[in-house]
């Protein structure tokens, strides 16, 4: 961890050379300009080519409202949290985009003390759209050789989430929009992004991992909103339940798990139930 231009930096070991010279000046310059727009935006995402040709994905965070600024006085800022999430996922050999660095800076704010702003940088995955975009365009991997491959994609997605939860981690916003399809890269072909909403799984006395249900519900909602059916949600849940089984039975337990997700007192659960036409049967 180091400081540059008033920002507290966390840099991946493979990219330690970036803190030398002027490689990061374009990122600091944009962050400085954005710091004057607080109150009008929450985050800004840009694809950037750093000097030397490195293409990166930069996400800038600025609290939108006064209430957001006040929260940052006692809550962990999203940039630092997402940084820790990327590091944890990489250490667990989970398929995420490569973390490069993050920067956090405290700015003074009249009458409200200070608030946090900054950015997080990951490697750009060129030619890697997210699964929601590809589904809308009816492109691979959802369709291959004129054949529908929706079930295969959802099974892969379910197995990926199971591997996250088996390591005691939670994505937090597990949805089709936050999974990239990377056919031009080596395995894995699917990679997760946007880890800012995640946390370490909390285990209750009866062993239920409450935050894991949030991931399942988020994906069920993503499936429902994309126009897919309840049967597709069950395929995803079945694959999640039986990840690693030599002879999986996707239907076994999937209905019960869907009902459990829909029983949550949450607006997302109500929307899923409405879009699927009621509770799981």
N, C-alpha and C positions, 0 to 999 in steps of 0.2 A: 504494500500500500504506500502511495506517495502523494505529493501535492504538486499541482501545476495550475497557475492562473487562479488560485483560490479554490480549486476543485480537489476533493479527496478522490484519488484514483485507485481502482483495483484492476490490475492487469494480469491476464493469463500469461503463464510463463513463456509460452511459445511466441508471444507478441511483446515481450519486455522491451525489445528494441524500439518500439513505437514511442516510448516516453522520452526518447532522446531526439534532439533536433526539432524539426518543425512539422513532423508527420501529423500531429493532432491539432495543429493550429486552426484548420478549417472547422473542426468540430467545436472547439472552444469559442471561435468567433460567432458561430451560429447560436450557440447556447447563450452567449452574452447578449445577442440581439433579442432572443426570445424572452430573456428575463425581464425585459421592459413591457412584455405583453401579458403579464400575469393577470388572471381574471377573465381572459378572453379565450383561453384554450386549455385543454387538458394534456394532450400529447400530440406530438408531430412526428411522423415517420418518414424517413428519407433514405434513398439508396445513394451512397456516397463512394466516390473513388478517391482514396487517399493518395498523396504523393508516393510514387513507387508502384502504383497500379493496383494496390489492394482494394478490392470492392467489398464494402461493408454495408450493413443494415443498421442505421442509427435511429434510435427512438428517444426523443426528448420529452421529459416530463416537467410540467408546470402546474401547480394547483389552480383549478379553475375558479373556485369561489372562496370567499373568506373562511367558510367553514372548513374547507380542505386545508387551508393554511394553518388554521388553529390545530387541526388534528395532527399535523406533522410535528407539533411541539412535543407530543407524547407518544405518538405511534411510530413504529419502524417505517421508514420511507420505502416506497415501492421499488426504487432503483436498487437500494442495498439488498432488499429481500429477493428481487429477481436475480441479482448477481449470485447470491448464495444458492438459489435454486439451480441455476445453470451449473455451478460448480458441483453441487450434490449429484445432479443427473449425470454429469460427465464422469464423476468418480464411480458412479454405479453402472457405467457402461450402457446408459440408456440413450436412445436415438434422439438427440437434440441438435440444433444448429450449433456451430462452434462459437463459444463465448470468446470475445476479444478483450473488452475492457468496459468499465463503467466509471462515471464521474458524478460526484454529488457535491453540491455547494449550498451553503446556508446564506440566504439573502435577508437583509433587514426589511421590515415592513412596518410602516407607521401604525401605532396603536395595537398591532397584533404580534409584536415581537419579531420572530424570524420564521421563514419557511424554507423548504428544501426544493431545489431544482437540480436538473442535471440530465444525463443521458446514459444509455446503455448501448453497446455496440456488439454486434455479432457478425460472423462471416455471411456475406451475401450468397444465397443459393440460386445462381442464375439458371433460368429455365426450369424453375421448381415452383409451379403454382400450388395453391392450397387445394385441398380436396373439395371444398364447397364450390369453388370456381370451376373446377374440372367437372363436377357433377352437373352444374347448370349448363355447361357447354357440351355435355355428353361425350367426354373425351376419356382416354386412358387415364387411370386404370379402371374406371367404371365400365368402359366398353373396350373390348379387344377382339379384333377379327370379326366384327359385326355381332359379337355375342355379349350379352349383358353379364357383367362381372361384379355386380353390386354385392352379392353375398360374400364373395372372396375378399373384397375390400373391407367390409364390415367385420369379417372374421379377423383379418390382420389388425384392424384397429382395436378390437376387443382384446386380442392377445398382447398388443403393445401396452394398453392400459393396465392389464393384469400384471405385467412385468414391472410397471411403475409401483403399483400398490404392494407387490410382494417384497419390494425393497423399502417399504415403510415411508414412501413419498406420495405426494398428491400433486397433480398438475394445477388444479384450481379453476381452469377455464378450458376443459377438454372438449373441444368442438371441432367440426370438420374444417372450419376456417383456420384453426391453429395446428393443422397437420399438413406438412408439405410433402408433395410427391416428387421424388428426385430420381427419375429414370436415368439421367445422365451421369449419376454418381454411383460409387460402389455401395453395396449393401451397408446399412438398411435403406430401403427404398422410400420409407416414410420417416419423417423427422418432425419432432414437436417444436413449437415456438410459443412465445408469449407466456412465460412462467410467473408473471408478477402476482397472480392471484393465488398461488399455491401455498402450501404450508406442510409441515411435517404431520403425518397422520396422528390423530389423537385417538387413543384406545380407551374405551370405557371399561367398567368393571366386568361387563359380560362379553368383552372382546370385540365389540362392534366398532369398526372404524368409521366414525360418523362422516369425516371429511371425504372418505372414499365415495360415499353415496352422492356427494355433490358432483364429483366427476362423472359418475354414471348418469345422473339426472341431466347434467349439462349436455352430454352426448345424446341422450334420448331427445332432449329438446332440439338439438341441432338437426337430428334425423327428421323429427317431425316438421320443423320449419322448412327443411329443404324439399319437402314434398314426398319423402319416402313414407312407408307405411309402418304400422305397428309390427308387422311380421319382420321388417328389416331391423327394427329396434330389438326384437327378440333374438335375431341372429347375432347382433352385436353382443347382447347380454349373455347369450349362451356360450359364445366364444370366450368371453371374459371369464365366465365361471369355470370353464373346462380347459383353460390354456395349459398346454403341456400334457394333456391326456393323450395316450396313444390311440384310444378309440373314443373320441369325444361324442357326446350326445347333446348337440346344441340346444335342443328343446328342454332338456331336463333342468328344472330349476329356474329357467329364464322367466317364465310367467310369474313365479313368486317374487323374483327379484324386481321385475317391473312393477308389480303391485306395491312392493315395499318402497320403491322410489316415488311412486305416485301418491303414497300415503303421507308424504311430507307436507307440512303446513307451509307451503311455499308457492309463490305465484308461478314459478316455473313448472311445478308439478301440476298445477291446475291447467296451465296452457297445454302441456303434453296430453293430459287426459282429454281436454276439449278437442285437440287436433286429431287424436286417435279415436275419438268418438266414445270416450268413457274409460273405465278401468280395464286393465288387462283381463282377458278371459282364459 
